[in-house]
Amino acid sequence: MAKYSEEFKLKLVTEYLDGHLGYKSLAKKYNLPSKTPLQDWVRAYKTQGIEGIKRREINKAYSVQ
């Protein structure tokens, strides 16, 4: 799965919310494999704001045993 930067996601989300292009057109314009990632980012942005589209750092720190 490709990983996209926060800036890239925000650019696409704001472009979508401006209302000039739909999911499918934006996905094609920016060479996304489908419209699904963009739909997920818009949904996350609408519910959680910028925090919703930030990349999560999972299992970065490990405890000493």
CHARMM internal coordinates of N, CA and C (Angstrom, degrees):
IC EDIT
DIST 1 N 1 CA 1.4497
DIST 1 CA 1 C 1.5283
ANGL 1 N 1 CA 1 C 108.44
DIST 1 C 2 N 1.2943
ANGL 1 CA 1 C 2 N 115.83
DIHE 1 N 1 CA 1 C 2 N 133.29
DIST 2 N 2 CA 1.4624
ANGL 1 C 2 N 2 CA 120.59
DIHE 1 CA 1 C 2 N 2 CA 179.10
DIST 2 CA 2 C 1.5207
ANGL 2 N 2 CA 2 C 110.35
DIHE 1 C 2 N 2 CA 2 C -71.88
DIST 2 C 3 N 1.3252
ANGL 2 CA 2 C 3 N 115.16
DIHE 2 N 2 CA 2 C 3 N 148.42
DIST 3 N 3 CA 1.4616
ANGL 2 C 3 N 3 CA 120.29
DIHE 2 CA 2 C 3 N 3 CA 176.60
DIST 3 CA 3 C 1.5169
ANGL 3 N 3 CA 3 C 107.72
DIHE 2 C 3 N 3 CA 3 C -112.03
DIST 3 C 4 N 1.3068
ANGL 3 CA 3 C 4 N 114.79
DIHE 3 N 3 CA 3 C 4 N 132.74
DIST 4 N 4 CA 1.4569
ANGL 3 C 4 N 4 CA 120.78
DIHE 3 CA 3 C 4 N 4 CA -176.88
DIST 4 CA 4 C 1.5171
ANGL 4 N 4 CA 4 C 109.73
DIHE 3 C 4 N 4 CA 4 C -114.29
DIST 4 C 5 N 1.3101
ANGL 4 CA 4 C 5 N 116.12
DIHE 4 N 4 CA 4 C 5 N 145.29
DIST 5 N 5 CA 1.4588
ANGL 4 C 5 N 5 CA 120.52
DIHE 4 CA 4 C 5 N 5 CA -179.22
DIST 5 CA 5 C 1.5261
ANGL 5 N 5 CA 5 C 110.47
DIHE 4 C 5 N 5 CA 5 C -71.23
DIST 5 C 6 N 1.3149
ANGL 5 CA 5 C 6 N 114.10
DIHE 5 N 5 CA 5 C 6 N 157.86
DIST 6 N 6 CA 1.4618
ANGL 5 C 6 N 6 CA 121.04
DIHE 5 CA 5 C 6 N 6 CA 177.26
DIST 6 CA 6 C 1.5322
ANGL 6 N 6 CA 6 C 110.26
DIHE 5 C 6 N 6 CA 6 C -59.71
DIST 6 C 7 N 1.3263
ANGL 6 CA 6 C 7 N 116.83
DIHE 6 N 6 CA 6 C 7 N -39.50
DIST 7 N 7 CA 1.4574
ANGL 6 C 7 N 7 CA 121.41
DIHE 6 CA 6 C 7 N 7 CA -179.17
DIST 7 CA 7 C 1.5298
ANGL 7 N 7 CA 7 C 111.33
DIHE 6 C 7 N 7 CA 7 C -64.07
DIST 7 C 8 N 1.3315
ANGL 7 CA 7 C 8 N 115.94
DIHE 7 N 7 CA 7 C 8 N -41.99
DIST 8 N 8 CA 1.4610
ANGL 7 C 8 N 8 CA 121.12
DIHE 7 CA 7 C 8 N 8 CA 178.95
DIST 8 CA 8 C 1.5254
ANGL 8 N 8 CA 8 C 110.53
DIHE 7 C 8 N 8 CA 8 C -63.45
DIST 8 C 9 N 1.3239
ANGL 8 CA 8 C 9 N 116.14
DIHE 8 N 8 CA 8 C 9 N -46.67
DIST 9 N 9 CA 1.4676
ANGL 8 C 9 N 9 CA 120.53
DIHE 8 CA 8 C 9 N 9 CA 179.57
DIST 9 CA 9 C 1.5245
ANGL 9 N 9 CA 9 C 110.88
DIHE 8 C 9 N 9 CA 9 C -60.41
DIST 9 C 10 N 1.3275
ANGL 9 CA 9 C 10 N 116.28
DIHE 9 N 9 CA 9 C 10 N -45.54
DIST 10 N 10 CA 1.4609
ANGL 9 C 10 N 10 CA 120.56
DIHE 9 CA 9 C 10 N 10 CA -178.90
DIST 10 CA 10 C 1.5303
ANGL 10 N 10 CA 10 C 111.05
DIHE 9 C 10 N 10 CA 10 C -63.28
DIST 10 C 11 N 1.3214
ANGL 10 CA 10 C 11 N 116.18
DIHE 10 N 10 CA 10 C 11 N -39.14
DIST 11 N 11 CA 1.4680
ANGL 10 C 11 N 11 CA 120.54
DIHE 10 CA 10 C 11 N 11 CA 178.44
DIST 11 CA 11 C 1.5279
ANGL 11 N 11 CA 11 C 110.39
DIHE 10 C 11 N 11 CA 11 C -60.37
DIST 11 C 12 N 1.3267
ANGL 11 CA 11 C 12 N 117.20
DIHE 11 N 11 CA 11 C 12 N -47.41
DIST 12 N 12 CA 1.4519
ANGL 11 C 12 N 12 CA 120.68
DIHE 11 CA 11 C 12 N 12 CA -179.14
DIST 12 CA 12 C 1.5220
ANGL 12 N 12 CA 12 C 112.13
DIHE 11 C 12 N 12 CA 12 C -67.79
DIST 12 C 13 N 1.3260
ANGL 12 CA 12 C 13 N 116.69
DIHE 12 N 12 CA 12 C 13 N -40.61
DIST 13 N 13 CA 1.4679
ANGL 12 C 13 N 13 CA 120.66
DIHE 12 CA 12 C 13 N 13 CA 179.59
DIST 13 CA 13 C 1.5240
ANGL 13 N 13 CA 13 C 110.49
DIHE 12 C 13 N 13 CA 13 C -62.48
DIST 13 C 14 N 1.3260
ANGL 13 CA 13 C 14 N 116.87
DIHE 13 N 13 CA 13 C 14 N -47.33
DIST 14 N 14 CA 1.4647
ANGL 13 C 14 N 14 CA 119.07
DIHE 13 CA 13 C 14 N 14 CA -178.84
DIST 14 CA 14 C 1.5277
ANGL 14 N 14 CA 14 C 111.19
DIHE 13 C 14 N 14 CA 14 C -67.31
DIST 14 C 15 N 1.3217
ANGL 14 CA 14 C 15 N 116.38
DIHE 14 N 14 CA 14 C 15 N -35.39
DIST 15 N 15 CA 1.4635
ANGL 14 C 15 N 15 CA 119.18
DIHE 14 CA 14 C 15 N 15 CA 176.92
DIST 15 CA 15 C 1.5313
ANGL 15 N 15 CA 15 C 110.09
DIHE 14 C 15 N 15 CA 15 C -64.61
DIST 15 C 16 N 1.3245
ANGL 15 CA 15 C 16 N 116.87
DIHE 15 N 15 CA 15 C 16 N -39.93
DIST 16 N 16 CA 1.4640
ANGL 15 C 16 N 16 CA 119.97
DIHE 15 CA 15 C 16 N 16 CA 177.24
DIST 16 CA 16 C 1.5286
ANGL 16 N 16 CA 16 C 110.76
DIHE 15 C 16 N 16 CA 16 C -65.32
DIST 16 C 17 N 1.3265
ANGL 16 CA 16 C 17 N 116.78
DIHE 16 N 16 CA 16 C 17 N -45.73
DIST 17 N 17 CA 1.4606
ANGL 16 C 17 N 17 CA 120.90
DIHE 16 CA 16 C 17 N 17 CA -177.09
DIST 17 CA 17 C 1.5269
ANGL 17 N 17 CA 17 C 112.57
DIHE 16 C 17 N 17 CA 17 C -67.69
DIST 17 C 18 N 1.3351
ANGL 17 CA 17 C 18 N 117.30
DIHE 17 N 17 CA 17 C 18 N -22.03
DIST 18 N 18 CA 1.4651
ANGL 17 C 18 N 18 CA 120.72
DIHE 17 CA 17 C 18 N 18 CA 174.67
DIST 18 CA 18 C 1.5286
ANGL 18 N 18 CA 18 C 111.16
DIHE 17 C 18 N 18 CA 18 C -67.69
DIST 18 C 19 N 1.3357
ANGL 18 CA 18 C 19 N 116.12
DIHE 18 N 18 CA 18 C 19 N -20.43
DIST 19 N 19 CA 1.4535
ANGL 18 C 19 N 19 CA 120.80
DIHE 18 CA 18 C 19 N 19 CA 172.17
DIST 19 CA 19 C 1.5111
ANGL 19 N 19 CA 19 C 117.60
DIHE 18 C 19 N 19 CA 19 C 87.09
DIST 19 C 20 N 1.3263
ANGL 19 CA 19 C 20 N 117.95
DIHE 19 N 19 CA 19 C 20 N 11.06
DIST 20 N 20 CA 1.4630
ANGL 19 C 20 N 20 CA 119.41
DIHE 19 CA 19 C 20 N 20 CA -178.01
DIST 20 CA 20 C 1.5260
ANGL 20 N 20 CA 20 C 112.74
DIHE 19 C 20 N 20 CA 20 C -84.45
DIST 20 C 21 N 1.3287
ANGL 20 CA 20 C 21 N 117.01
DIHE 20 N 20 CA 20 C 21 N -32.18
DIST 21 N 21 CA 1.4632
ANGL 20 C 21 N 21 CA 121.29
DIHE 20 CA 20 C 21 N 21 CA -179.72
DIST 21 CA 21 C 1.5230
ANGL 21 N 21 CA 21 C 109.80
DIHE 20 C 21 N 21 CA 21 C -132.01
DIST 21 C 22 N 1.3250
ANGL 21 CA 21 C 22 N 115.75
DIHE 21 N 21 CA 21 C 22 N 152.07
DIST 22 N 22 CA 1.4561
ANGL 21 C 22 N 22 CA 121.43
DIHE 21 CA 21 C 22 N 22 CA 177.66
DIST 22 CA 22 C 1.5208
ANGL 22 N 22 CA 22 C 111.35
DIHE 21 C 22 N 22 CA 22 C -89.19
DIST 22 C 23 N 1.3317
ANGL 22 CA 22 C 23 N 115.60
DIHE 22 N 22 CA 22 C 23 N 179.94
DIST 23 N 23 CA 1.4641
ANGL 22 C 23 N 23 CA 121.20
DIHE 22 CA 22 C 23 N 23 CA -179.08
DIST 23 CA 23 C 1.5251
ANGL 23 N 23 CA 23 C 111.65
DIHE 22 C 23 N 23 CA 23 C -56.95
DIST 23 C 24 N 1.3116
ANGL 23 CA 23 C 24 N 116.05
DIHE 23 N 23 CA 23 C 24 N -50.41
DIST 24 N 24 CA 1.4615
ANGL 23 C 24 N 24 CA 120.36
DIHE 23 CA 23 C 24 N 24 CA -174.96
DIST 24 CA 24 C 1.5276
ANGL 24 N 24 CA 24 C 111.58
DIHE 23 C 24 N 24 CA 24 C -63.18
DIST 24 C 25 N 1.3190
ANGL 24 CA 24 C 25 N 116.60
DIHE 24 N 24 CA 24 C 25 N -43.71
DIST 25 N 25 CA 1.4724
ANGL 24 C 25 N 25 CA 120.75
DIHE 24 CA 24 C 25 N 25 CA -179.41
DIST 25 CA 25 C 1.5223
ANGL 25 N 25 CA 25 C 111.77
DIHE 24 C 25 N 25 CA 25 C -65.07
DIST 25 C 26 N 1.3354
ANGL 25 CA 25 C 26 N 116.88
DIHE 25 N 25 CA 25 C 26 N -42.28
DIST 26 N 26 CA 1.4684
ANGL 25 C 26 N 26 CA 119.96
DIHE 25 CA 25 C 26 N 26 CA 178.70
DIST 26 CA 26 C 1.5246
ANGL 26 N 26 CA 26 C 111.31
DIHE 25 C 26 N 26 CA 26 C -66.57
DIST 26 C 27 N 1.3226
ANGL 26 CA 26 C 27 N 116.91
DIHE 26 N 26 CA 26 C 27 N -40.56
DIST 27 N 27 CA 1.4648
ANGL 26 C 27 N 27 CA 120.38
DIHE 26 CA 26 C 27 N 27 CA 178.51
DIST 27 CA 27 C 1.5251
ANGL 27 N 27 CA 27 C 109.97
DIHE 26 C 27 N 27 CA 27 C -60.43
DIST 27 C 28 N 1.3012
ANGL 27 CA 27 C 28 N 116.40
DIHE 27 N 27 CA 27 C 28 N -42.44
DIST 28 N 28 CA 1.4672
ANGL 27 C 28 N 28 CA 120.47
DIHE 27 CA 27 C 28 N 28 CA 179.15
DIST 28 CA 28 C 1.5279
ANGL 28 N 28 CA 28 C 110.85
DIHE 27 C 28 N 28 CA 28 C -67.54
DIST 28 C 29 N 1.3304
ANGL 28 CA 28 C 29 N 117.04
DIHE 28 N 28 CA 28 C 29 N -43.57
DIST 29 N 29 CA 1.4679
ANGL 28 C 29 N 29 CA 122.29
DIHE 28 CA 28 C 29 N 29 CA -178.86
DIST 29 CA 29 C 1.5280
ANGL 29 N 29 CA 29 C 111.74
DIHE 28 C 29 N 29 CA 29 C -58.73
DIST 29 C 30 N 1.3401
ANGL 29 CA 29 C 30 N 116.94
DIHE 29 N 29 CA 29 C 30 N -38.89
DIST 30 N 30 CA 1.4668
ANGL 29 C 30 N 30 CA 121.38
DIHE 29 CA 29 C 30 N 30 CA -176.44
DIST 30 CA 30 C 1.5291
ANGL 30 N 30 CA 30 C 113.15
DIHE 29 C 30 N 30 CA 30 C -104.65
DIST 30 C 31 N 1.3190
ANGL 30 CA 30 C 31 N 116.68
DIHE 30 N 30 CA 30 C 31 N 15.26
DIST 31 N 31 CA 1.4684
ANGL 30 C 31 N 31 CA 122.90
DIHE 30 CA 30 C 31 N 31 CA 174.82
DIST 31 CA 31 C 1.5283
ANGL 31 N 31 CA 31 C 114.03
DIHE 30 C 31 N 31 CA 31 C 57.71
DIST 31 C 32 N 1.3161
ANGL 31 CA 31 C 32 N 116.60
DIHE 31 N 31 CA 31 C 32 N 40.06
DIST 32 N 32 CA 1.4601
ANGL 31 C 32 N 32 CA 119.95
DIHE 31 CA 31 C 32 N 32 CA 172.87
DIST 32 CA 32 C 1.5246
ANGL 32 N 32 CA 32 C 107.73
DIHE 31 C 32 N 32 CA 32 C -79.09
DIST 32 C 33 N 1.3336
ANGL 32 CA 32 C 33 N 117.95
DIHE 32 N 32 CA 32 C 33 N 149.51
DIST 33 N 33 CA 1.4651
ANGL 32 C 33 N 33 CA 119.91
DIHE 32 CA 32 C 33 N 33 CA -178.30
DIST 33 CA 33 C 1.5305
ANGL 33 N 33 CA 33 C 113.06
DIHE 32 C 33 N 33 CA 33 C -64.70
DIST 33 C 34 N 1.3360
ANGL 33 CA 33 C 34 N 116.83
DIHE 33 N 33 CA 33 C 34 N -26.97
DIST 34 N 34 CA 1.4638
ANGL 33 C 34 N 34 CA 122.19
DIHE 33 CA 33 C 34 N 34 CA 177.21
DIST 34 CA 34 C 1.5229
ANGL 34 N 34 CA 34 C 108.49
DIHE 33 C 34 N 34 CA 34 C -160.32
DIST 34 C 35 N 1.3161
ANGL 34 CA 34 C 35 N 116.18
DIHE 34 N 34 CA 34 C 35 N 178.42
DIST 35 N 35 CA 1.4637
ANGL 34 C 35 N 35 CA 120.12
DIHE 34 CA 34 C 35 N 35 CA 178.94
DIST 35 CA 35 C 1.5264
ANGL 35 N 35 CA 35 C 112.11
DIHE 34 C 35 N 35 CA 35 C -83.11
DIST 35 C 36 N 1.3237
ANGL 35 CA 35 C 36 N 117.76
DIHE 35 N 35 CA 35 C 36 N -11.08
DIST 36 N 36 CA 1.4629
ANGL 35 C 36 N 36 CA 122.15
DIHE 35 CA 35 C 36 N 36 CA -175.27
DIST 36 CA 36 C 1.5269
ANGL 36 N 36 CA 36 C 114.18
DIHE 35 C 36 N 36 CA 36 C -58.99
DIST 36 C 37 N 1.3422
ANGL 36 CA 36 C 37 N 120.44
DIHE 36 N 36 CA 36 C 37 N -47.15
DIST 37 N 37 CA 1.4707
ANGL 36 C 37 N 37 CA 118.27
DIHE 36 CA 36 C 37 N 37 CA 178.98
DIST 37 CA 37 C 1.5273
ANGL 37 N 37 CA 37 C 112.24
DIHE 36 C 37 N 37 CA 37 C -58.60
DIST 37 C 38 N 1.3097
ANGL 37 CA 37 C 38 N 116.56
DIHE 37 N 37 CA 37 C 38 N -41.18
DIST 38 N 38 CA 1.4597
ANGL 37 C 38 N 38 CA 120.83
DIHE 37 CA 37 C 38 N 38 CA 179.69
DIST 38 CA 38 C 1.5268
ANGL 38 N 38 CA 38 C 110.86
DIHE 37 C 38 N 38 CA 38 C -63.57
DIST 38 C 39 N 1.3105
ANGL 38 CA 38 C 39 N 117.24
DIHE 38 N 38 CA 38 C 39 N -41.63
DIST 39 N 39 CA 1.4642
ANGL 38 C 39 N 39 CA 120.83
DIHE 38 CA 38 C 39 N 39 CA 177.33
DIST 39 CA 39 C 1.5248
ANGL 39 N 39 CA 39 C 110.46
DIHE 38 C 39 N 39 CA 39 C -61.36
DIST 39 C 40 N 1.3245
ANGL 39 CA 39 C 40 N 116.42
DIHE 39 N 39 CA 39 C 40 N -41.86
DIST 40 N 40 CA 1.4689
ANGL 39 C 40 N 40 CA 121.02
DIHE 39 CA 39 C 40 N 40 CA 178.54
DIST 40 CA 40 C 1.5228
ANGL 40 N 40 CA 40 C 110.98
DIHE 39 C 40 N 40 CA 40 C -63.44
DIST 40 C 41 N 1.3342
ANGL 40 CA 40 C 41 N 117.30
DIHE 40 N 40 CA 40 C 41 N -43.10
DIST 41 N 41 CA 1.4679
ANGL 40 C 41 N 41 CA 120.98
DIHE 40 CA 40 C 41 N 41 CA -179.36
DIST 41 CA 41 C 1.5211
ANGL 41 N 41 CA 41 C 111.27
DIHE 40 C 41 N 41 CA 41 C -65.10
DIST 41 C 42 N 1.3296
ANGL 41 CA 41 C 42 N 116.71
DIHE 41 N 41 CA 41 C 42 N -41.65
DIST 42 N 42 CA 1.4707
ANGL 41 C 42 N 42 CA 120.25
DIHE 41 CA 41 C 42 N 42 CA 179.60
DIST 42 CA 42 C 1.5264
ANGL 42 N 42 CA 42 C 109.88
DIHE 41 C 42 N 42 CA 42 C -64.64
DIST 42 C 43 N 1.3227
ANGL 42 CA 42 C 43 N 117.05
DIHE 42 N 42 CA 42 C 43 N -44.14
DIST 43 N 43 CA 1.4661
ANGL 42 C 43 N 43 CA 120.98
DIHE 42 CA 42 C 43 N 43 CA 178.66
DIST 43 CA 43 C 1.5252
ANGL 43 N 43 CA 43 C 110.51
DIHE 42 C 43 N 43 CA 43 C -60.87
DIST 43 C 44 N 1.3287
ANGL 43 CA 43 C 44 N 116.62
DIHE 43 N 43 CA 43 C 44 N -45.76
DIST 44 N 44 CA 1.4670
ANGL 43 C 44 N 44 CA 120.99
DIHE 43 CA 43 C 44 N 44 CA -179.93
DIST 44 CA 44 C 1.5238
ANGL 44 N 44 CA 44 C 110.98
DIHE 43 C 44 N 44 CA 44 C -64.35
DIST 44 C 45 N 1.3152
ANGL 44 CA 44 C 45 N 116.84
DIHE 44 N 44 CA 44 C 45 N -39.93
DIST 45 N 45 CA 1.4649
ANGL 44 C 45 N 45 CA 121.20
DIHE 44 CA 44 C 45 N 45 CA 179.94
DIST 45 CA 45 C 1.5238
ANGL 45 N 45 CA 45 C 110.87
DIHE 44 C 45 N 45 CA 45 C -66.01
DIST 45 C 46 N 1.3171
ANGL 45 CA 45 C 46 N 116.87
DIHE 45 N 45 CA 45 C 46 N -40.77
DIST 46 N 46 CA 1.4651
ANGL 45 C 46 N 46 CA 120.68
DIHE 45 CA 45 C 46 N 46 CA -179.73
DIST 46 CA 46 C 1.5269
ANGL 46 N 46 CA 46 C 112.02
DIHE 45 C 46 N 46 CA 46 C -66.51
DIST 46 C 47 N 1.3264
ANGL 46 CA 46 C 47 N 117.46
DIHE 46 N 46 CA 46 C 47 N -34.45
DIST 47 N 47 CA 1.4619
ANGL 46 C 47 N 47 CA 120.04
DIHE 46 CA 46 C 47 N 47 CA -177.28
DIST 47 CA 47 C 1.5249
ANGL 47 N 47 CA 47 C 113.47
DIHE 46 C 47 N 47 CA 47 C -90.07
DIST 47 C 48 N 1.3549
ANGL 47 CA 47 C 48 N 117.18
DIHE 47 N 47 CA 47 C 48 N -33.98
DIST 48 N 48 CA 1.4620
ANGL 47 C 48 N 48 CA 120.26
DIHE 47 CA 47 C 48 N 48 CA -172.88
DIST 48 CA 48 C 1.5205
ANGL 48 N 48 CA 48 C 114.11
DIHE 47 C 48 N 48 CA 48 C -121.22
DIST 48 C 49 N 1.3106
ANGL 48 CA 48 C 49 N 117.37
DIHE 48 N 48 CA 48 C 49 N -2.60
DIST 49 N 49 CA 1.4519
ANGL 48 C 49 N 49 CA 119.84
DIHE 48 CA 48 C 49 N 49 CA -177.23
DIST 49 CA 49 C 1.5197
ANGL 49 N 49 CA 49 C 111.26
DIHE 48 C 49 N 49 CA 49 C 72.60
DIST 49 C 50 N 1.3219
ANGL 49 CA 49 C 50 N 116.59
DIHE 49 N 49 CA 49 C 50 N -153.93
DIST 50 N 50 CA 1.4676
ANGL 49 C 50 N 50 CA 121.85
DIHE 49 CA 49 C 50 N 50 CA -176.89
DIST 50 CA 50 C 1.5286
ANGL 50 N 50 CA 50 C 111.91
DIHE 49 C 50 N 50 CA 50 C -59.86
DIST 50 C 51 N 1.3280
ANGL 50 CA 50 C 51 N 117.15
DIHE 50 N 50 CA 50 C 51 N -30.16
DIST 51 N 51 CA 1.4670
ANGL 50 C 51 N 51 CA 120.83
DIHE 50 CA 50 C 51 N 51 CA 178.57
DIST 51 CA 51 C 1.5285
ANGL 51 N 51 CA 51 C 111.30
DIHE 50 C 51 N 51 CA 51 C -61.57
DIST 51 C 52 N 1.3129
ANGL 51 CA 51 C 52 N 116.54
DIHE 51 N 51 CA 51 C 52 N -28.83
DIST 52 N 52 CA 1.4540
ANGL 51 C 52 N 52 CA 121.02
DIHE 51 CA 51 C 52 N 52 CA -177.98
DIST 52 CA 52 C 1.5134
ANGL 52 N 52 CA 52 C 114.46
DIHE 51 C 52 N 52 CA 52 C -68.90
DIST 52 C 53 N 1.3189
ANGL 52 CA 52 C 53 N 117.31
DIHE 52 N 52 CA 52 C 53 N -23.17
DIST 53 N 53 CA 1.4673
ANGL 52 C 53 N 53 CA 119.06
DIHE 52 CA 52 C 53 N 53 CA -178.17
DIST 53 CA 53 C 1.5265
ANGL 53 N 53 CA 53 C 113.14
DIHE 52 C 53 N 53 CA 53 C -109.03
DIST 53 C 54 N 1.3209
ANGL 53 CA 53 C 54 N 116.60
DIHE 53 N 53 CA 53 C 54 N 3.71
DIST 54 N 54 CA 1.4680
ANGL 53 C 54 N 54 CA 119.05
DIHE 53 CA 53 C 54 N 54 CA 176.64
DIST 54 CA 54 C 1.5207
ANGL 54 N 54 CA 54 C 109.96
DIHE 53 C 54 N 54 CA 54 C -72.52
DIST 54 C 55 N 1.3286
ANGL 54 CA 54 C 55 N 115.15
DIHE 54 N 54 CA 54 C 55 N 147.24
DIST 55 N 55 CA 1.4597
ANGL 54 C 55 N 55 CA 120.04
DIHE 54 CA 54 C 55 N 55 CA 176.29
DIST 55 CA 55 C 1.5122
ANGL 55 N 55 CA 55 C 109.15
DIHE 54 C 55 N 55 CA 55 C -72.74
DIST 55 C 56 N 1.2953
ANGL 55 CA 55 C 56 N 115.70
DIHE 55 N 55 CA 55 C 56 N 138.33
DIST 56 N 56 CA 1.4609
ANGL 55 C 56 N 56 CA 121.67
DIHE 55 CA 55 C 56 N 56 CA -179.37
DIST 56 CA 56 C 1.5258
ANGL 56 N 56 CA 56 C 109.64
DIHE 55 C 56 N 56 CA 56 C -90.64
DIST 56 C 57 N 1.3041
ANGL 56 CA 56 C 57 N 116.33
DIHE 56 N 56 CA 56 C 57 N 135.83
DIST 57 N 57 CA 1.4632
ANGL 56 C 57 N 57 CA 121.07
DIHE 56 CA 56 C 57 N 57 CA 175.28
DIST 57 CA 57 C 1.5253
ANGL 57 N 57 CA 57 C 106.48
DIHE 56 C 57 N 57 CA 57 C -99.02
DIST 57 C 58 N 1.3080
ANGL 57 CA 57 C 58 N 116.61
DIHE 57 N 57 CA 57 C 58 N 106.02
DIST 58 N 58 CA 1.4588
ANGL 57 C 58 N 58 CA 121.70
DIHE 57 CA 57 C 58 N 58 CA -175.85
DIST 58 CA 58 C 1.5271
ANGL 58 N 58 CA 58 C 109.65
DIHE 57 C 58 N 58 CA 58 C -107.60
DIST 58 C 59 N 1.3248
ANGL 58 CA 58 C 59 N 115.48
DIHE 58 N 58 CA 58 C 59 N 136.64
DIST 59 N 59 CA 1.4623
ANGL 58 C 59 N 59 CA 122.45
DIHE 58 CA 58 C 59 N 59 CA 176.91
DIST 59 CA 59 C 1.5227
ANGL 59 N 59 CA 59 C 112.81
DIHE 58 C 59 N 59 CA 59 C 56.76
DIST 59 C 60 N 1.2968
ANGL 59 CA 59 C 60 N 116.69
DIHE 59 N 59 CA 59 C 60 N 37.62
DIST 60 N 60 CA 1.4582
ANGL 59 C 60 N 60 CA 120.96
DIHE 59 CA 59 C 60 N 60 CA 179.96
DIST 60 CA 60 C 1.5313
ANGL 60 N 60 CA 60 C 111.16
DIHE 59 C 60 N 60 CA 60 C -79.43
DIST 60 C 61 N 1.3252
ANGL 60 CA 60 C 61 N 116.84
DIHE 60 N 60 CA 60 C 61 N -36.68
DIST 61 N 61 CA 1.4618
ANGL 60 C 61 N 61 CA 120.82
DIHE 60 CA 60 C 61 N 61 CA -178.59
DIST 61 CA 61 C 1.5281
ANGL 61 N 61 CA 61 C 109.68
DIHE 60 C 61 N 61 CA 61 C -107.35
DIST 61 C 62 N 1.3096
ANGL 61 CA 61 C 62 N 114.97
DIHE 61 N 61 CA 61 C 62 N 138.15
DIST 62 N 62 CA 1.4539
ANGL 61 C 62 N 62 CA 120.50
DIHE 61 CA 61 C 62 N 62 CA 179.82
DIST 62 CA 62 C 1.5204
ANGL 62 N 62 CA 62 C 109.10
DIHE 61 C 62 N 62 CA 62 C -120.05
DIST 62 C 63 N 1.3093
ANGL 62 CA 62 C 63 N 115.92
DIHE 62 N 62 CA 62 C 63 N 143.35
DIST 63 N 63 CA 1.4617
ANGL 62 C 63 N 63 CA 119.36
DIHE 62 CA 62 C 63 N 63 CA 178.85
DIST 63 CA 63 C 1.5269
ANGL 63 N 63 CA 63 C 109.91
DIHE 62 C 63 N 63 CA 63 C -80.12
DIST 63 C 64 N 1.3314
ANGL 63 CA 63 C 64 N 116.31
DIHE 63 N 63 CA 63 C 64 N 152.08
DIST 64 N 64 CA 1.4555
ANGL 63 C 64 N 64 CA 122.10
DIHE 63 CA 63 C 64 N 64 CA 178.32
DIST 64 CA 64 C 1.5188
ANGL 64 N 64 CA 64 C 107.89
DIHE 63 C 64 N 64 CA 64 C -84.67
DIST 64 C 65 N 1.3343
ANGL 64 CA 64 C 65 N 115.95
DIHE 64 N 64 CA 64 C 65 N 132.27
DIST 65 N 65 CA 1.4683
ANGL 64 C 65 N 65 CA 119.10
DIHE 64 CA 64 C 65 N 65 CA -179.08
DIST 65 CA 65 C 1.5003
ANGL 65 N 65 CA 65 C 110.83
DIHE 64 C 65 N 65 CA 65 C -119.68
END
COOR INIT
IC SEED 1 N 1 CA 1 C
IC BUILD
